[in-house]
Amino acid sequence: MTEARHRVVVIGAGFGGLQAVLRLKGAPVDITLIDRRNHHLFQPLLYQVATASLAPSEIAWPIRHLVAGRPEVRTILGEVTGVDMAARQVQLRGEAPVPYDTLLVATGARHAYFGHDDWEPFAPGLKDIDDATAIRRRILLAFERAEVETDPAVRRALLTFVIVGAGPTGVEVAGTIAELAHHTMARDFRALNPKEARILLVEAGPRVLSAFPEDLSAYAKAALERLGAEILTGHAVTECDADGVKLGAERVPAKTVIWAAGVQASPAAVWLGAEADRAGRVMIAPDLTLPGHPEIFVVGDTARLDAWNGQPLPGIAPAAKQQGQHVADTIRARLEGKSEPRPFRYKHAGSLATIGKRAAVIDFGWIKLRGWLAWWIWGFAHIYFLIGLRNRLTVALSWLWIYTTGQRSARLITGREQEE
């Protein structure tokens, strides 16, 4: 009788989950990869879809295509509803449970509103392609509606764009919207001057890019202001509705609000009955396993491990990929009879953020860069991590076109128009 192969189930085809699957190529395992969507998304460039710089197909790839040459990998498009840890089964909505010998949970995170989930319809976050195309529609429709609006107050609200949260995503979104309004669409309208647009970046903390050194933070702030964005630090949003936001006692009328202020982990901690931190991240052991359950690994934005100079691992793609690689190597070691725990060691390659099409900041620790050179390095790094030659070429050509002409060809209003 043929001996049954080790069954690995991976929940989530993001950076951590996909990296583990790719790393397990050739191992004596059968893999089931489960995701709610049929594509792997290069999330660091998602904001460029939201701001009409790139098309969705340039930063996403069908999961089945990525594992087409792997007969040991089965892909399931489905929604996980729980994990039966006693029976070692993953439960799916409307489908039969999926058994596992080893489980990897890499389900990522969603945007968090700090107890104000009712704000989400008015201030969407940016976590998937649906979010990005919806935000792009809001931004472009704002200009179209302002073109025909005769009430000056309503027009000002339509042309006011509030971005909440000045981390890398908020800074990148604010810079790109400023360029879109003040340069790309400057001559596209007749009754409207897009340069009248107000781009307001709101941060509750004392500075933008708080995870970067202060000098790079100051440079980013100055670069945004040169693009025409307004920076308001030390102010938290206290109200948010269809007509704008309230910052303390000040009311800011705005028809487009984008949320980039925080994240909340997926419900994995609930599925696993595990201890979690305030953001819902599962508290894991140094080897990335669930305490008391060596057969269950949790990685990426779903997990909490203070393994970066005593701080939580950063929620960035390289960290998730390193964790996925570590899990795959641990599974291989166990199959070879090496059962000792393998503590995860994180190697931080650097922090990067871009401000528009000609400026960026990079902190490698041993060296800090800013300006156009940092922008080129940022661009090459992101192109390198894209999957496939076609995507690398199309993104590179799109960026070169934007860099030389200032025009963005992905300015399409798609999807059903809804009243905001």
Disulfide bonds with the S-S distance in Angstrom:
none
